[in-house]
Amino acid sequence: MLKKFLKDESGAQVVEYALIIAVVSIALVVALQLLASGAPFTNFIGRLNVCLNGPGPCV
């Protein structure tokens, strides 16, 4: 019974996909934190906010 259990690979793909999704998610969170902490990103968001909400022209 133990040998049969060890040879059974059903559900292995689900675990592999879950691990891939977890690694990609962690990488995205780290990348976005690094991107959001920089001055260029903050400046871009500020200009976008003025463009969308402000009375002045978009520059």
C-alpha positions in Angstrom: 0.0 0.0 0.0 2.9 2.4 0.8 4.5 1.7 -2.6 1.3 2.4 -4.4 0.9 5.7 -2.4 4.4 6.8 -3.3 4.0 6.0 -7.0 0.7 7.9 -7.2 1.3 11.2 -8.9 -2.2 12.5 -9.1 -2.5 16.0 -7.7 1.3 16.6 -8.2 0.6 19.1 -11.0 -1.7 21.2 -8.8 1.0 21.4 -6.1 3.6 22.4 -8.8 1.3 25.1 -10.2 0.6 26.4 -6.7 4.3 26.7 -6.0 4.9 28.5 -9.3 2.1 31.0 -8.5 3.5 31.5 -5.0 7.0 32.3 -6.3 5.6 34.7 -9.0 3.4 36.4 -6.4 6.3 37.0 -4.0 8.5 38.3 -6.9 5.7 40.7 -7.9 5.2 42.0 -4.4 9.0 42.6 -4.0 9.2 44.3 -7.4 6.2 46.6 -6.7 7.5 47.6 -3.3 10.9 48.5 -4.8 9.2 50.4 -7.7 6.7 52.2 -5.4 9.4 53.4 -3.0 11.4 55.3 -5.7 11.0 59.0 -6.4 10.3 58.6 -10.1 7.3 56.5 -9.4 6.0 59.0 -6.8 6.5 61.8 -9.3 4.6 59.9 -12.0 1.7 59.2 -9.7 1.6 62.9 -8.7 1.6 64.1 -12.3 -1.1 61.5 -13.1 -3.2 62.7 -10.2 -2.9 66.4 -11.3 -3.8 65.4 -14.9 -6.9 63.5 -13.9 -8.2 65.7 -11.1 -6.6 69.1 -11.5 -7.8 72.0 -13.5 -4.4 72.5 -15.3 -3.1 70.8 -18.4 -1.5 67.4 -18.5 2.3 67.7 -18.9 
